[in-house]
Amino acid sequence: MRTEEIDFEACKRKIAEKGEQFRAFYALLLAYNAKFNLTAVTEEEEVFHKHFLDSLAGERLLPEHARCAEVGSGAGFPSIPLKIVREDLSLTLIESTGKKCDFLRAAVRELDLKNVEVLHARAEDVAKEGYRESFDVCFARAVARMNTLSEYCMPLVKVGGKFLAYKSDSEEEFREALPAMRMLGGDNCGFMRYELPNGYGARMLMYCEKIKPTPKKYPRGRGLERRSPIV
């Protein structure tokens, strides 16, 4: 539980090495944002720090050739920047809003990203179908409070895998979610704090290892994950 010294200079180099794809992604984001309101952050320097660099903060926590799920993909953060710099990853992007799925599919197509599928579905439905406990890592960013998010994500993670959440700096939210993560099969839960460069803010990566199967009744569905989180 410490402030982590993430090597953002290395992250910047990786973005520079893939500059053409990142520029194309930014242009596509602006074009679709004018129609679909994907993000309130659109100024180039802000996007670079708050979206691109922040997305890469968790890159070293992803095993080589990991099969990853993202819940609530939205505008494609952190999934698209991670995939650009980590071609070895396989991604399943889960998004319940059709127009956002259209954007994600356009990004996958125009950036020529391989081994990426976009599912127009709710995470709680996906976890009850063919994807349950089949991913090495499930991650999410700015989707829901941690206790709710755990119920969406943990059922998708296989035993031995991990759940990773990009969050604002809130130790209280992490502590609140510990009972839920453990009930859902997790242990060795923790977080690391970091500071985005140039004063762009304090952030936190929360994580939990999956040590046993999630009880079959989770996720509960019907909106119970938000209305009545596990405590």
Number of C-alpha atoms within 10 A of each C-alpha: 9 10 13 14 10 17 10 17 11 11 19 17 11 17 21 13 12 14 14 12 20 20 14 13 21 18 13 17 22 18 12 18 18 10 9 15 13 18 15 8 14 15 10 13 11 13 17 18 19 18 19 22 23 25 21 27 23 19 16 9 12 19 14 11 12 16 20 25 29 26 28 25 27 26 22 25 21 24 26 25 23 21 20 22 18 17 13 15 20 19 24 20 28 22 23 16 15 13 17 22 22 14 21 26 18 15 21 20 12 13 17 12 18 15 14 21 16 18 20 17 17 16 26 22 16 19 22 18 8 10 17 20 22 18 24 21 28 30 26 26 22 16 15 16 16 23 23 23 26 30 28 27 28 35 31 31 30 24 20 15 24 27 28 25 26 23 23 16 19 14 16 8 15 22 14 15 21 21 15 21 30 20 19 25 20 27 18 12 19 17 21 17 20 18 19 16 14 7 8 12 13 15 20 24 20 25 23 23 23 27 18 15 18 24 11 11 10 17 26 14 17 10 12 13 20 16 9 10 17 19 12
